[in-house]
Amino acid sequence: MTKKYKSIFFDADDTLFDYPQAERAALSACLDEFRITHEAEAFIAAYRRHNHDVWMEFERGETDQATLRVERFRRLAVELGIAGLPLDRVSSFYLETLSGQSQLLPGALELVQELAKRFPLALITNGIASVQNQRFAASPITPYFRPTRAFSLRPWRRSASLPARFST
């Protein structure tokens, strides 16, 4: 039996958008803006660890998105011994800078152009809506999608009964 698809949904980050590149650019800008003298690779690696941990806490319903935005930088500052880092300002600057990053993965634009000839396309994301909406708007793939708008999703708790292909 052949399945006939009516629409195609894409997860934005790491499927079409190069999130690691966007994240690196935004974090590098933070290093410059706040005159943080730590080596870039150590700073980025520490951020990624803490960001991952805090997002997992968010997904389990243990924290909210407002806390997430600052907590990842608080943990980073503690780990690297960065005293007096203005966490709220760093978080806001990071999100603002990340909002302007719309780098695509190789082949993403061409894939979307071809699929849009045959199917309605939609983007989904679990990212911060205000950031993702700006990233989508700045991207050359946006015209190929149905009206694109990111919505912040509530944390969703994974069920042990779900098949492994649905877990992260």
PELIN-V225441 format. One record per residue. RES is the residue in one letter. PHI is phi as a letter, one per 20 degrees, with the letter a starting at -180 (NA if undefined). PSI is psi in whole degrees, 0 to 359 (999 if undefined). D_CENTER is the distance of its C-alpha to the mean C-alpha in Angstrom with 2 decimals. Layout:
<<RES | PHI | PSI | D_CENTER> <RES | PHI | PSI | D_CENTER>>
This chain:
<<M | NA | 127 | 36.65> <T | e | 130 | 34.21> <K | e | 139 | 31.13> <K | d | 116 | 30.56> <Y | e | 141 | 27.06> <K | e | 330 | 26.88> <S | b | 161 | 23.23> <I | c | 129 | 20.20> <F | d | 134 | 16.74> <F | d | 135 | 13.73> <D | f | 132 | 10.39> <A | f | 300 | 8.28> <D | f | 134 | 5.92> <D | m | 7 | 8.66> <T | d | 308 | 11.25> <L | d | 316 | 11.67> <F | e | 140 | 9.05> <D | e | 83 | 9.33> <Y | f | 317 | 6.04> <P | g | 322 | 8.60> <Q | f | 318 | 10.73> <A | f | 316 | 8.60> <E | f | 315 | 7.85> <R | g | 316 | 11.57> <A | f | 317 | 12.79> <A | f | 320 | 11.49> <L | f | 322 | 12.87> <S | f | 321 | 15.98> <A | f | 323 | 16.54> <C | f | 317 | 16.53> <L | g | 315 | 19.13> <D | f | 310 | 21.24> <E | f | 320 | 20.98> <F | d | 12 | 21.91> <R | l | 47 | 24.24> <I | e | 124 | 22.84> <T | e | 2 | 25.14> <H | f | 153 | 23.49> <E | f | 135 | 22.93> <A | g | 316 | 19.51> <E | f | 319 | 18.98> <A | f | 319 | 19.96> <F | f | 312 | 17.78> <I | f | 318 | 14.58> <A | f | 317 | 15.70> <A | f | 317 | 16.51> <Y | g | 313 | 13.25> <R | f | 320 | 11.40> <R | f | 310 | 14.15> <H | f | 322 | 14.06> <N | f | 315 | 10.37> <H | g | 312 | 10.83> <D | f | 316 | 14.07> <V | f | 322 | 13.11> <W | f | 322 | 10.43> <M | f | 320 | 13.39> <E | f | 320 | 15.69> <F | f | 314 | 13.78> <E | f | 330 | 13.95> <R | e | 359 | 17.60> <G | m | 18 | 18.26> <E | e | 348 | 19.31> <T | b | 169 | 17.39> <D | d | 171 | 15.96> <Q | f | 325 | 12.87> <A | f | 318 | 15.09> <T | f | 317 | 16.12> <L | g | 315 | 12.75> <R | g | 325 | 11.91> <V | d | 325 | 15.14> <E | g | 321 | 15.99> <R | f | 324 | 13.68> <F | f | 328 | 15.48> <R | f | 313 | 18.75> <R | f | 321 | 18.69> <L | f | 313 | 17.87> <A | f | 319 | 20.79> <V | f | 311 | 23.06> <E | g | 316 | 22.47> <L | e | 359 | 23.09> <G | m | 39 | 25.80> <I | e | 98 | 24.46> <A | f | 144 | 26.81> <G | m | 15 | 26.46> <L | f | 124 | 22.83> <P | f | 89 | 22.15> <L | g | 315 | 19.11> <D | f | 318 | 18.60> <R | f | 318 | 19.00> <V | f | 314 | 16.70> <S | f | 313 | 13.88> <S | f | 316 | 14.73> <F | f | 315 | 15.13> <Y | g | 311 | 11.85> <L | f | 320 | 10.00> <E | f | 317 | 12.68> <T | f | 318 | 12.37> <L | f | 326 | 8.67> <S | g | 333 | 9.73> <G | e | 3 | 12.22> <Q | e | 111 | 10.39> <S | c | 34 | 10.81> <Q | f | 136 | 11.96> <L | d | 155 | 12.77> <L | f | 153 | 13.83> <P | g | 133 | 17.64> <G | n | 353 | 19.41> <A | f | 314 | 16.66> <L | f | 315 | 18.57> <E | f | 319 | 21.83> <L | f | 311 | 20.76> <V | f | 319 | 19.58> <Q | f | 317 | 22.81> <E | f | 314 | 24.95> <L | f | 328 | 23.53> <A | f | 341 | 23.65> <K | f | 337 | 27.40> <R | d | 340 | 27.86> <F | c | 149 | 25.23> <P | f | 137 | 23.31> <L | d | 147 | 19.57> <A | b | 149 | 16.74> <L | d | 140 | 12.92> <I | c | 156 | 11.24> <T | b | 155 | 7.88> <N | d | 9 | 7.52> <G | f | 177 | 4.90> <I | f | 121 | 7.27> <A | g | 314 | 9.70> <S | f | 326 | 11.16> <V | f | 310 | 8.30> <Q | f | 320 | 7.41> <N | g | 318 | 11.22> <Q | f | 321 | 11.97> <R | f | 316 | 9.83> <F | f | 315 | 11.56> <A | f | 328 | 14.80> <A | e | 356 | 14.94> <S | e | 145 | 14.55> <P | f | 351 | 17.81> <I | e | 345 | 16.85> <T | g | 317 | 16.74> <P | f | 344 | 20.55> <Y | e | 357 | 20.58> <F | d | 154 | 18.77> <R | g | 164 | 20.32> <P | g | 125 | 19.52> <T | d | 124 | 15.78> <R | b | 132 | 14.36> <A | e | 143 | 11.37> <F | c | 138 | 12.73> <S | f | 130 | 11.65> <L | e | 148 | 13.00> <R | f | 152 | 15.34> <P | g | 141 | 14.92> <W | d | 127 | 16.61> <R | e | 125 | 18.94> <R | f | 138 | 19.54> <S | e | 140 | 23.22> <A | f | 341 | 25.27> <S | e | 353 | 26.97> <L | f | 145 | 24.07> <P | f | 153 | 24.50> <A | g | 330 | 22.65> <R | f | 347 | 20.81> <F | e | 2 | 18.83> <S | e | 160 | 17.69> <T | e | 999 | 14.78>>
